[in-house]
Amino acid sequence: MTVPPSPRWAVGLATYKRPEGLARVIDHIGKAVQRLGLPMDLIVADNDGSDPAIATLAREHAERAGLPLHFVVEPTPGIAAARNAIFDRAGAIGTRFLAMLDDDEWPADDWLLALEACRAQTGAHVVGGPVSPVFPANRQSLQSIARWWSVQPQMLEGKPFVFCTCNFLIDLDAIRAAPRPLFDPAFGLSGGGDTVFFRGLFFAGHPMAWAETALVYEEVPPSRASLHWMRTRRFRVGNHAATWETRDRGRARATLKTAALTIRLAIYPVLRREPEAWGVGWLLEMDKVRGRWDAHRGALFVEYGRPEAPANEKACR
């Protein structure tokens, strides 16, 4: 009797001008792969390509971790292009199970083990895990409101909903029929395209689950370790949510939801949704509502904009 081959696994991550973070995350992926005990490919998509040292660094750390490296340069600006490049390469090499995280993160040693255990137990096509922020030494006061920098399990219509690519495992065989490109280029520089992708899978009936012990840590740089930055992020969250809700369910329903959330602001503190910091919770909820109204006026908030190339450089392309 012929024994069917074991399904192929890979970990993918996109990187953009973070060599230190890239080295760190590859080292930690190596430890997680050892705990899982399965052969693992590593797919790195460099969303820049201007520095050849990045490829060298990735290769050195992948070799040290015992991971076959597939290094892809994706010069098209935007996280959507980098994510699509990872999925394309995973498909090209025959990957079935693809895990992903970001280059400013690093996983716990049991990360892959916990994701796979949850997938095997639930049969979910997509499994997500939590992300815990690590603040700078001089910003430890933010620990009391760390929930807003973290990724926690979410529900949608009463079912588990995985909503971001910063910590997840997906069965690629299960989504072969999903329309391409998987990540909409329209959200490449704005962010939020991962949630659009997962919403598409969710409403297509793909089961999802959360592995609450599949922990990933995220470095919060000083530029993001402030309430001002988080207020901007919550504005973006609201802006993008209203944008994709309008696409999915129509302008009328999305606007009605925004109106309801606006009215709810009057009683939001009473709801005590964030009992440890209800005032901050109300402020951030207000910013989210403001972002939604901006979307209804046709504006898409861009978080990951890049400097414009000089005119002469543009002319040569």
C-alpha positions in Angstrom: 0.0 0.0 0.0 1.3 3.4 -0.9 1.5 5.8 2.0 0.3 9.3 1.0 2.9 12.1 1.5 2.6 14.2 4.6 1.1 17.7 3.9 3.7 20.4 3.4 4.0 23.2 5.9 5.3 26.7 5.6 5.6 29.9 7.7 5.3 33.1 5.8 6.2 36.7 6.8 6.4 40.0 5.0 9.2 42.4 5.8 9.9 46.0 5.1 13.1 47.7 6.4 13.2 45.9 9.7 16.4 43.8 9.6 16.6 43.4 13.4 13.0 42.3 13.6 13.5 39.9 10.7 16.5 38.2 12.3 14.7 37.9 15.6 11.5 36.4 14.3 13.3 33.8 12.1 15.3 32.7 15.2 12.1 32.2 17.2 10.3 30.5 14.3 13.1 28.0 14.3 12.4 27.2 18.0 8.6 26.8 17.3 9.3 24.5 14.4 11.5 22.3 16.6 8.7 22.0 19.1 6.2 21.1 16.4 8.5 18.5 15.0 7.5 18.7 11.3 9.5 19.8 8.2 8.8 23.5 7.6 9.5 25.9 4.7 10.1 29.6 5.4 8.7 32.1 2.9 10.0 35.7 3.3 8.6 38.5 1.1 10.7 41.6 1.1 8.3 44.4 0.2 11.2 46.6 -0.8 14.2 44.9 -2.5 16.6 47.9 -2.4 18.9 46.3 0.2 20.5 42.9 -0.8 21.7 42.5 2.8 18.1 41.6 3.7 18.3 38.4 1.6 21.7 37.6 3.1 20.4 38.1 6.6 17.3 36.0 6.0 19.4 33.2 4.5 21.9 33.1 7.4 19.2 33.0 10.1 17.1 30.5 8.2 20.1 28.2 7.8 20.9 28.5 11.5 17.3 27.6 12.3 17.3 24.7 9.8 14.5 26.2 7.6 14.6 25.9 3.8 14.2 29.5 2.7 12.1 30.9 -0.2 13.0 34.5 -0.5 10.8 36.7 -2.7 11.3 40.3 -3.6 7.9 42.0 -4.1 8.6 45.6 -5.3 5.0 46.6 -5.6 4.4 48.9 -2.6 1.8 47.8 -0.1 1.2 45.0 2.3 -1.4 43.4 0.0 1.2 42.7 -2.7 3.6 41.2 -0.1 0.8 38.9 1.3 -0.2 37.8 -2.1 3.4 37.0 -3.0 3.6 34.8 0.1 0.5 32.9 -0.8 1.6 32.6 -4.4 4.9 31.1 -3.4 3.3 28.8 -0.9 1.0 27.5 -3.6 3.8 27.1 -6.1 5.8 24.8 -3.7 2.7 22.7 -2.8 2.1 24.0 0.7 -1.1 22.9 2.4 -0.7 24.5 5.9 0.6 28.1 6.0 1.2 30.0 9.2 1.9 33.7 9.1 3.1 36.5 11.4 4.8 39.9 11.1 8.4 41.1 11.1 7.9 43.1 14.3 6.7 40.0 16.2 8.1 36.8 17.6 6.3 33.6 18.6 6.3 31.6 21.8 8.0 28.2 21.5 4.6 26.4 21.5 3.1 28.7 18.9 2.9 26.3 16.0 2.1 23.4 18.3 -0.9 25.2 19.7 -2.2 26.4 16.2 -2.0 22.8 14.9 -3.6 21.3 18.0 -6.5 23.7 17.6 -6.9 23.0 13.9 -6.8 19.2 14.4 -9.4 19.4 17.2 -11.8 21.8 15.5 -11.3 21.1 11.8 -11.2 24.8 11.3 -9.8 26.1 7.9 -8.4 29.2 9.7 -7.0 29.3 13.2 -5.9 32.5 14.9 -3.9 33.3 18.0 -3.5 36.2 20.3 -0.8 38.9 20.1 0.6 40.5 23.2 2.3 43.9 23.1 5.7 44.5 24.5 6.1 48.2 25.4 9.4 50.2 25.6 10.9 50.4 29.1 9.8 54.1 29.5 6.2 53.3 28.4 5.3 50.6 30.9 2.4 52.7 32.2 0.6 51.6 29.0 0.3 48.1 30.4 -3.0 49.1 32.1 -4.6 49.8 28.7 -2.6 47.1 26.8 -5.8 45.6 25.5 -5.9 48.2 22.6 -2.5 47.1 21.4 -3.2 43.4 21.6 -5.0 41.0 19.4 -7.7 39.0 21.2 -10.3 36.4 20.0 -13.2 37.9 18.2 -16.7 36.7 17.2 -18.8 37.6 14.2 -22.4 36.6 14.0 -21.9 34.4 17.0 -19.0 32.4 15.5 -15.2 32.7 15.9 -13.8 35.2 13.5 -10.0 35.5 12.7 -9.4 39.0 11.3 -5.7 39.6 10.9 -2.6 38.1 9.4 -0.4 38.8 12.4 -0.9 35.3 13.9 -2.8 32.6 12.0 -2.7 29.2 10.3 -4.7 28.5 7.2 -5.5 25.3 5.2 -4.7 26.3 1.6 -6.4 23.3 0.2 -9.6 24.5 1.7 -9.5 27.9 0.0 -8.3 26.9 -3.5 -11.5 28.3 -5.0 -11.2 31.7 -3.3 -11.0 34.5 -5.9 -7.5 35.9 -6.7 -5.8 38.1 -5.8 -6.6 37.0 -2.2 -5.6 40.4 -0.8 -7.2 43.4 -2.4 -4.6 45.9 -3.7 -7.0 48.7 -2.9 -6.0 48.2 0.8 -2.3 47.8 0.1 -1.2 51.1 1.7 -4.2 51.8 3.9 -4.1 48.5 5.8 -7.2 46.5 6.6 -7.0 44.2 3.6 -6.4 41.2 5.8 -9.8 41.7 7.5 -11.4 42.0 4.1 -9.8 38.7 3.1 -10.9 36.9 6.3 -14.5 38.4 6.0 -14.7 36.9 2.5 -13.7 33.4 3.9 -16.0 33.7 6.8 -19.1 34.6 4.7 -18.1 31.8 2.2 -18.6 29.4 5.1 -15.0 28.5 6.0 -14.9 27.6 9.7 -12.6 29.5 12.0 -11.2 29.0 15.5 -9.0 30.6 18.1 -6.0 28.9 19.7 -5.7 31.1 22.8 -2.3 29.6 23.8 -0.7 30.2 20.4 0.9 33.4 21.6 2.8 35.9 19.6 4.6 39.0 21.0 4.7 42.3 19.2 7.3 45.0 19.8 5.7 48.4 20.2 8.2 51.0 19.1 8.2 54.5 20.8 6.4 55.9 17.8 3.4 53.7 18.5 3.6 53.8 22.3 1.2 56.6 22.9 -2.5 57.3 23.3 -2.2 59.7 20.3 -1.1 56.9 18.0 -3.8 54.6 19.3 -6.4 57.2 18.6 -5.3 57.4 15.0 -5.3 53.6 14.8 -8.9 53.5 16.1 -9.9 56.1 13.6 -8.4 53.8 10.9 -10.2 50.8 12.3 -13.6 52.6 12.0 -12.8 54.0 8.6 -11.9 50.6 7.2 -14.8 48.8 8.8 -17.3 51.2 7.3 -15.6 50.9 3.9 -15.8 47.1 3.7 -19.2 46.9 5.3 -20.4 49.3 2.6 -18.9 47.0 -0.1 -20.4 43.8 1.5 -23.8 45.0 2.6 -24.6 48.3 1.0 -24.3 51.9 1.9 -27.7 52.1 3.7 -26.9 49.3 6.2 -23.4 50.5 6.9 -24.6 54.1 7.4 -27.4 52.9 9.7 -24.8 51.0 11.8 -22.7 54.1 12.1 -25.7 56.2 13.2 -26.5 53.6 15.9 -22.9 53.6 17.1 -23.0 57.4 17.2 -26.1 57.4 19.4 -24.5 54.7 21.6 -21.7 57.1 22.4 -24.1 58.9 24.8 -24.3 55.9 27.0 -21.0 54.1 26.2 -19.4 54.8 29.6 -22.4 53.2 31.3 -21.9 50.0 29.4 -18.5 49.6 31.1 -17.1 47.7 28.2 -13.6 48.5 29.4 -14.0 48.7 33.2 -10.3 49.3 33.8 -10.2 52.4 31.7 -13.7 53.4 30.7 -12.7 57.0 29.8 -10.1 55.8 27.4 -12.5 53.3 26.0 -15.1 56.1 25.3 -12.5 58.3 23.6 -11.3 55.5 21.3 -14.8 54.5 20.5 -15.5 58.1 19.5 -12.4 58.0 17.2 -13.7 54.8 15.6 -17.1 56.4 14.9 -15.3 59.5 13.5 -13.4 57.2 11.1 -16.6 55.5 10.0 -18.2 58.8 9.1 -15.1 59.8 7.1 -15.5 56.5 5.1 -19.1 57.4 4.3 -17.8 60.7 2.8 -15.6 58.6 0.5 -12.2 58.8 2.3 -10.0 55.7 2.9 -7.4 56.3 5.6 -3.9 55.4 4.5 -1.6 54.3 7.3 1.3 52.8 5.4 2.0 55.6 2.9 5.5 55.8 1.4 7.6 58.7 0.2 7.1 59.6 -3.4 9.9 58.8 -5.7 11.7 61.7 -7.4 10.2 62.8 -10.7 13.2 61.6 -12.8 13.0 58.1 -11.1 9.3 57.9 -11.9 10.1 58.7 -15.6 12.5 55.8 -15.8 10.0 53.1 -14.8 
